[in-house]
Amino acid sequence: AGITFSIITDSATRLRAVMSGQADLAYHLDGRQKPLVEKMPTLHGVVGSTVYCYQLYLNMSRDTLADRRVRQALNYAVDRDAFIRGAMAGSGEAAYMNLPKSHWAYDAQTAELYPHDPDKARALLKEAGYADGVTLDMRGYNDQSSVQMQELLLAQFGRANIKGRFRTGTIADMSAEYFAKKQGDLLLSAWTGRPDPSLSYSLMYNQESYFNAGDKAPPEGFAEALLASRSSDDLATRKEALAKVQRLVMGDALAVALLEARGFSAEDFAFSHPGGSLGRRLLLKVSDIMHTGDQIPKVREGTPLSEALIEISRKGLGMTTVVDADGRLVGVFTDGDLRRTLDKAVDIHNTIIDAVMTRNGKTIGADPLAAEALNIMDALK
């Protein structure tokens, strides 16, 4: 007897390994997979708080973002609850700072700074001299989850008169382009947390920090508050000092915190009883886990690509079906198709879905075993 660890970098593949019986536990899954796990009778999902915070890093050496009012407008423009529903199927916590509610140093006063208010965002832009809005040069990663987050943000920004597009690439390439080469106005990425919150705030917001792409000096009082948080081992004293740190950082809008990820894992509890993995593979059918009815993203032939992207974001499955006038399936369009489309600099507003969708996709009925469907997907990916 023993424990075997398999390193599987792709979240969807990790989940499929558990579903097919190749693994008993998958750790750190994508929150969007939570509904799928909940529908499967043999899987058990486990969710817990983390200090993994998705956020927009802001390059304040750029002319537009040098103005605090513009940075504050970005914060007001984001509907964090809608963002979590669309990007993580609700598996997350709205972030207004770099710490979750469960953390001992969480500051409730800081959390009240930026309610969703696109009207306030537009007013701040006008006050800053951008009555017609701003256009930003944004950076992000090209994995499916990141692209979906970018789509959601662009839609929300548009309502606040904030325009632009994301230039995407690998984590290594985009991180180096933004942090090392100082290119782009902002980067959609995450902060994975540190053992002590003072480390996080020091590493992200000190002027000489690598993660402060604009080399902006933090607001007055930041260094003193950070030092105070490290000068005592009394938790109440430290909490008070760190509250000041957080209010200074977010009051000056040095970043746009989006969501605190929740640790999500799926374990197969079928293997712990006599049926085991074999029993699961013999019993679980496609009908047990498939989406039906209004859950399925769907657009008609001839739909503009921009409208199809809204449907993808609204349903949160990373794809949409395309049907004809009689409701028959004629194609699909996935986040992968979107990445390939954006690489070709296609105008999403003047392109119809028919031109970029995948036709003649593989299908399977509701009665076959789920393991059979997974085998097909793995063979064709």
WOKA-V129311 format. One record per residue. N is the residue number from 1. RES is the residue in one letter. PSI is psi in whole degrees, -180 to 180 (none if undefined). OMEGA is omega in radians with two decimals (999 if undefined). Layout:
# WOKA-V129311
N,RES,PSI,OMEGA
N,RES,PSI,OMEGA
This chain:
# WOKA-V129311
1,A,150,3.13
2,G,-179,3.14
3,I,130,3.12
4,T,125,3.10
5,F,132,3.07
6,S,130,3.12
7,I,109,3.14
8,I,110,-2.99
9,T,-26,-3.10
10,D,127,-3.07
11,S,-43,-3.12
12,A,-37,3.12
13,T,-36,3.08
14,R,-44,-3.14
15,L,-41,3.13
16,R,-32,3.12
17,A,-37,3.10
18,V,-42,-3.12
19,M,-35,-3.09
20,S,-3,3.11
21,G,5,3.13
22,Q,-21,3.13
23,A,156,-3.14
24,D,-18,-3.09
25,L,135,3.03
26,A,127,-3.07
27,Y,147,3.05
28,H,67,3.10
29,L,165,3.05
30,D,133,-3.12
31,G,-27,3.13
32,R,-16,-3.13
33,Q,-6,-3.10
34,K,-46,3.12
35,P,-36,3.13
36,L,-44,3.12
37,V,-40,-3.11
38,E,-25,3.14
39,K,-14,-3.06
40,M,121,-3.05
41,P,-18,-3.09
42,T,1,-3.14
43,L,150,3.12
44,H,121,3.13
45,G,142,-3.14
46,V,124,-3.09
47,V,137,3.11
48,G,159,-3.14
49,S,149,3.06
50,T,175,3.01
51,V,23,3.11
52,Y,108,-2.99
53,C,119,2.99
54,Y,137,-3.10
55,Q,168,2.99
56,L,117,3.01
57,Y,133,-3.04
58,L,130,3.13
59,N,96,-3.01
60,M,8,2.98
61,S,-11,3.11
62,R,143,-3.01
63,D,-48,-3.06
64,T,-47,-3.05
65,L,-4,3.05
66,A,-22,-3.14
67,D,120,-3.10
68,R,-33,-3.11
69,R,-35,3.09
70,V,-42,3.12
71,R,-39,3.10
72,Q,-36,3.11
73,A,-40,3.08
74,L,-42,-3.14
75,N,-42,3.13
76,Y,-27,-3.06
77,A,-21,-3.03
78,V,125,2.98
79,D,93,-3.00
80,R,-38,-3.14
81,D,-43,3.10
82,A,-37,3.11
83,F,-43,-3.14
84,I,-41,3.12
85,R,-42,-3.09
86,G,-38,-3.04
87,A,-31,-3.01
88,M,17,-3.14
89,A,35,3.11
90,G,-1,-3.10
91,S,81,-3.14
92,G,179,-3.12
93,E,132,3.11
94,A,131,-3.08
95,A,129,3.07
96,Y,4,3.07
97,M,-171,-3.08
98,N,19,3.12
99,L,144,3.10
100,P,166,-3.11
101,K,-31,-3.07
102,S,-10,-3.09
103,H,143,-3.08
104,W,-24,-3.10
105,A,7,3.12
106,Y,138,-3.12
107,D,112,-3.09
108,A,-31,-3.13
109,Q,-40,3.09
110,T,-36,-3.10
111,A,-15,-3.11
112,E,0,-3.02
113,L,-39,-2.96
114,Y,75,2.96
115,P,157,3.14
116,H,119,-3.07
117,D,83,-3.12
118,P,-29,3.09
119,D,-42,3.08
120,K,-39,3.13
121,A,-46,3.13
122,R,-39,3.12
123,A,-41,3.12
124,L,-40,3.11
125,L,-43,3.12
126,K,-43,3.12
127,E,-33,-3.14
128,A,0,3.12
129,G,13,-3.12
130,Y,62,-3.10
131,A,-29,3.13
132,D,8,3.14
133,G,179,3.14
134,V,154,3.05
135,T,123,-3.04
136,L,148,3.06
137,D,104,-2.97
138,M,154,3.13
139,R,148,3.11
140,G,178,-3.10
141,Y,161,-3.01
142,N,14,3.03
143,D,162,-3.03
144,Q,-45,-3.11
145,S,-43,-3.13
146,S,-41,3.13
147,V,-39,3.12
148,Q,-41,3.07
149,M,-41,3.14
150,Q,-42,3.12
151,E,-44,-3.13
152,L,-44,-3.14
153,L,-42,3.14
154,L,-39,3.12
155,A,-43,3.14
156,Q,-41,3.11
157,F,-39,-3.11
158,G,-34,-3.14
159,R,-17,3.12
160,A,14,3.11
161,N,32,3.06
162,I,119,-3.03
163,K,174,3.12
164,G,-176,3.09
165,R,158,3.11
166,F,128,2.92
167,R,125,-3.02
168,T,159,3.09
169,G,-169,3.13
170,T,161,3.11
171,I,-45,-3.11
172,A,-45,-3.08
173,D,-47,-3.08
174,M,-36,3.11
175,S,-43,3.11
176,A,-39,-3.13
177,E,-40,-3.07
178,Y,-55,-3.03
179,F,-42,-3.06
180,A,-44,-3.08
181,K,-6,3.08
182,K,34,-3.12
183,Q,140,3.10
184,G,155,3.14
185,D,-34,-3.11
186,L,163,3.11
187,L,128,3.00
188,L,113,-3.10
189,S,-159,-3.13
190,A,157,2.98
191,W,123,-3.01
192,T,-4,3.11
193,G,163,3.08
194,R,164,-3.08
195,P,-31,3.13
196,D,136,-3.10
197,P,-28,3.12
198,S,-32,3.08
199,L,-44,3.14
200,S,-49,-3.08
201,Y,-32,3.09
202,S,-46,-3.07
203,L,-27,-3.10
204,M,-33,-2.90
205,Y,-7,3.01
206,N,148,-3.03
207,Q,-37,-3.08
208,E,4,-3.08
209,S,143,3.07
210,Y,-36,-3.05
211,F,-3,3.04
212,N,84,-2.97
213,A,-30,-3.12
214,G,-1,-3.11
215,D,34,-3.13
216,K,135,3.06
217,A,136,3.11
218,P,163,-3.10
219,P,157,3.14
220,E,134,-3.14
221,G,-13,-3.12
222,F,-52,-3.08
223,A,-40,-3.13
224,E,-41,3.13
225,A,-38,3.12
226,L,-42,3.10
227,L,-41,3.13
228,A,-34,-3.14
229,S,-17,-3.13
230,R,-1,-3.03
231,S,5,-3.13
232,S,151,3.03
233,D,7,3.07
234,D,122,-3.01
235,L,-39,3.14
236,A,-40,3.11
237,T,-43,3.14
238,R,-41,-3.14
239,K,-41,3.13
240,E,-42,3.14
241,A,-42,-3.13
242,L,-29,3.04
243,A,-41,3.11
244,K,-40,3.10
245,V,-48,-3.08
246,Q,-39,3.12
247,R,-37,3.10
248,L,-45,-3.11
249,V,-51,-3.07
250,M,-30,3.06
251,G,-36,3.09
252,D,-2,3.08
253,A,53,3.13
254,L,-11,3.11
255,A,170,3.01
256,V,97,3.10
257,A,136,-3.04
258,L,-60,-3.12
259,L,145,3.00
260,E,116,-3.12
261,A,147,3.02
262,R,134,3.09
263,G,122,-3.07
264,F,121,3.11
265,S,156,3.09
266,A,130,3.09
267,E,145,3.14
268,D,104,-3.14
269,F,-1,3.08
270,A,-31,-3.07
271,F,-13,-3.08
272,S,-3,3.06
273,H,171,-2.97
274,P,-29,-3.13
275,G,-36,3.09
276,G,-165,-3.12
277,S,-34,3.12
278,L,-43,3.12
279,G,-39,3.13
280,R,-45,-3.10
281,R,-28,3.14
282,L,-23,-2.99
283,L,-35,-2.99
284,L,123,-3.13
285,K,166,3.08
286,V,-39,-3.11
287,S,-22,-3.14
288,D,-23,-3.01
289,I,-7,-3.05
290,M,157,3.04
291,H,146,-3.11
292,T,167,3.01
293,G,-133,-3.07
294,D,-11,3.09
295,Q,-23,-3.03
296,I,124,3.05
297,P,136,-3.06
298,K,132,3.03
299,V,158,3.13
300,R,156,2.96
301,E,144,-3.14
302,G,-3,3.13
303,T,135,3.05
304,P,144,-3.14
305,L,-37,-3.14
306,S,-38,3.11
307,E,-35,3.08
308,A,-37,3.13
309,L,-35,3.09
310,I,-41,3.11
311,E,-41,3.11
312,I,-46,-3.13
313,S,-40,-3.09
314,R,-39,-3.08
315,K,-22,3.00
316,G,27,3.12
317,L,1,3.10
318,G,15,-3.13
319,M,169,2.96
320,T,147,3.00
321,T,158,3.07
322,V,127,-3.07
323,V,159,3.09
324,D,-173,-3.07
325,A,-23,3.13
326,D,6,3.12
327,G,11,3.14
328,R,141,-3.12
329,L,127,3.10
330,V,-14,-3.14
331,G,175,3.07
332,V,156,3.07
333,F,121,-3.03
334,T,172,3.05
335,D,-34,3.08
336,G,-42,3.07
337,D,-39,3.14
338,L,-45,3.13
339,R,-43,3.13
340,R,-35,3.13
341,T,-45,-3.13
342,L,-33,3.10
343,D,-24,-3.13
344,K,7,3.12
345,A,41,3.12
346,V,140,3.09
347,D,111,-3.03
348,I,-20,-3.11
349,H,-25,-3.08
350,N,16,3.11
351,T,133,3.10
352,I,156,-3.03
353,I,-31,-3.12
354,D,-31,-3.04
355,A,-19,-3.03
356,V,-4,-3.11
357,M,164,3.05
358,T,124,3.13
359,R,165,3.05
360,N,44,3.11
361,G,162,3.11
362,K,139,3.13
363,T,164,3.09
364,I,150,-3.12
365,G,-180,-3.09
366,A,-23,-3.01
367,D,-28,3.14
368,P,162,3.11
369,L,146,3.10
370,A,-35,3.12
371,A,-34,3.10
372,E,-42,3.10
373,A,-42,3.12
374,L,-39,3.12
375,N,-40,3.11
376,I,-45,-3.14
377,M,-42,3.14
378,D,-36,-3.10
379,A,-29,-3.02
380,L,-4,-3.06
381,K,none,999
